[in-house]
Amino acid sequence: MADTLTVTISESLTMNGSAQGSTNKMTITDINEVSRRIVTCPTSEIALVTFAAAYGAGAFVAGDVRYVRITNKDTVNSVMITTIGAVSTNYSMRLDPGASYLIQSDTTAATGVVDYGDITGDTLEDLSSITGIADTATVDLEIFVATN
């Protein structure tokens, strides 16, 4: 039985007496599987999520992925998240304490993380994995993946 995932992102800020925040909502239909886990990320690189042709431990079928969230649960230390492309598109970003990184795939295209990213802007390629490496000390990461 497929279910619907609702993702709500909300900012709340009043500046000079005027509300500046907003709320955005995305509904992702046909979700059949969810994986939610806490991973302790050390100061050496580890695989957090793998996108593949078949499901396995920490591996998800690339075309089925609809939503990925990685949240740094630490209150002090950051972590470097690297999204690795199947050919050459790798990009890294710092995930500060309490921050989250999201991938949301349009369900109408039904491509998941296939033809998803490129740093040169020329040709989109498949994502193959996401890795993490803690900056100063180990951090706990919450990883949430929804697939159809």
C-alpha positions as CSV (number, residue, x, y, z in Angstrom):
1,M,0.0,0.0,0.0
2,A,1.5,3.3,-1.1
3,D,1.3,6.3,1.2
4,T,1.9,10.0,1.0
5,L,4.9,11.8,2.6
6,T,4.3,15.5,3.5
7,V,7.4,17.6,4.0
8,T,6.9,21.1,5.6
9,I,9.7,23.6,5.8
10,S,8.9,26.6,8.0
11,E,10.8,29.8,8.8
12,S,9.6,32.2,11.5
13,L,11.2,35.6,11.8
14,T,9.9,39.0,12.8
15,M,12.2,41.9,11.8
16,N,11.4,45.5,12.6
17,G,7.9,44.4,13.6
18,S,7.1,42.7,10.3
19,A,6.8,38.9,9.7
20,Q,9.4,37.7,7.3
21,G,9.0,33.9,7.6
22,S,7.2,31.5,5.3
23,T,6.0,27.9,5.2
24,N,6.4,25.7,2.2
25,K,4.9,22.3,1.8
26,M,5.6,19.4,-0.6
27,T,3.6,16.3,-0.9
28,I,5.2,13.1,-2.3
29,T,2.9,10.3,-3.3
30,D,3.4,6.6,-3.8
31,I,5.8,6.0,-0.9
32,N,6.2,2.3,-0.3
33,E,9.4,2.1,1.8
34,V,11.0,4.3,4.4
35,S,14.4,4.0,6.1
36,R,15.2,6.1,9.2
37,R,18.4,5.6,11.1
38,I,21.0,7.3,13.2
39,V,24.6,6.9,12.0
40,T,27.7,7.9,14.0
41,C,29.9,9.6,11.5
42,P,33.7,9.5,12.4
43,T,36.5,11.8,11.3
44,S,37.2,9.5,8.5
45,E,35.0,9.2,5.4
46,I,32.1,6.7,5.4
47,A,29.3,5.9,3.0
48,L,25.9,7.2,4.4
49,V,23.6,6.3,1.5
50,T,24.2,4.4,-1.7
51,F,22.1,4.5,-4.9
52,A,22.2,1.3,-6.9
53,A,20.3,-1.1,-9.1
54,A,19.1,-3.2,-6.2
55,Y,18.2,-2.6,-2.5
56,G,20.7,-3.6,0.2
57,A,22.0,-2.4,3.5
58,G,22.1,1.4,3.2
59,A,21.5,1.0,-0.6
60,F,18.4,2.2,-2.5
61,V,17.3,1.8,-6.1
62,A,18.3,5.1,-7.7
63,G,15.1,5.4,-9.8
64,D,12.9,4.8,-6.7
65,V,14.3,7.5,-4.4
66,R,11.8,10.3,-3.8
67,Y,13.2,12.0,-0.6
68,V,16.5,12.0,1.3
69,R,17.2,14.0,4.5
70,I,20.4,14.0,6.4
71,T,20.4,16.0,9.6
72,N,23.4,16.7,11.8
73,K,22.2,16.0,15.3
74,D,25.4,17.3,17.0
75,T,25.2,20.7,18.9
76,V,28.8,21.6,18.4
77,N,30.6,19.9,15.5
78,S,30.0,20.1,11.7
79,V,30.3,17.3,9.1
80,M,31.2,17.4,5.4
81,I,28.7,15.8,3.2
82,T,29.8,14.7,-0.3
83,T,27.3,13.8,-3.0
84,I,29.1,11.6,-5.5
85,G,28.0,11.3,-9.1
86,A,28.2,8.2,-11.2
87,V,30.8,9.7,-13.6
88,S,32.4,12.9,-12.4
89,T,29.9,15.1,-10.5
90,N,31.0,15.3,-6.9
91,Y,30.2,18.2,-4.6
92,S,30.7,18.7,-0.9
93,M,29.2,21.0,1.6
94,R,29.5,21.6,5.3
95,L,26.6,20.6,7.4
96,D,26.6,22.7,10.6
97,P,25.2,21.5,13.9
98,G,21.4,21.1,13.6
99,A,21.4,21.7,9.8
100,S,19.8,19.4,7.2
101,Y,20.6,18.4,3.6
102,L,17.6,17.5,1.4
103,I,17.0,15.7,-1.9
104,Q,13.5,15.8,-3.2
105,S,12.6,14.1,-6.4
106,D,9.6,15.1,-8.5
107,T,7.2,12.1,-8.5
108,T,5.8,13.1,-11.9
109,A,9.2,12.5,-13.6
110,A,9.7,9.2,-11.6
111,T,13.5,9.4,-12.0
112,G,14.6,9.4,-8.4
113,V,18.3,10.4,-8.3
114,V,18.8,9.3,-12.0
115,D,19.9,12.3,-14.1
116,Y,19.9,14.4,-10.9
117,G,23.1,16.5,-10.5
118,D,26.0,18.2,-12.3
119,I,28.4,20.9,-11.1
120,T,29.2,22.1,-14.6
121,G,25.6,22.6,-15.7
122,D,26.1,20.7,-18.9
123,T,24.6,17.2,-18.5
124,L,22.8,15.8,-15.5
125,E,24.1,12.4,-14.2
126,D,23.0,9.8,-11.8
127,L,24.0,10.1,-8.1
128,S,25.8,7.0,-6.8
129,S,26.3,7.8,-3.1
130,I,26.5,10.3,-0.3
131,T,29.4,10.2,2.1
132,G,30.2,12.0,5.3
133,I,33.2,12.9,7.3
134,A,33.1,14.7,10.7
135,D,35.2,17.8,11.0
136,T,36.6,17.7,14.6
137,A,34.8,14.9,16.5
138,T,32.3,12.2,15.7
139,V,28.7,13.4,15.1
140,D,25.4,11.6,14.9
141,L,23.5,12.0,11.7
142,E,19.9,11.2,11.2
143,I,19.2,9.7,7.7
144,F,15.7,9.5,6.4
145,V,15.1,8.0,2.9
146,A,11.6,7.5,1.3
147,T,11.2,5.4,-1.9
148,N,8.4,4.2,-4.0
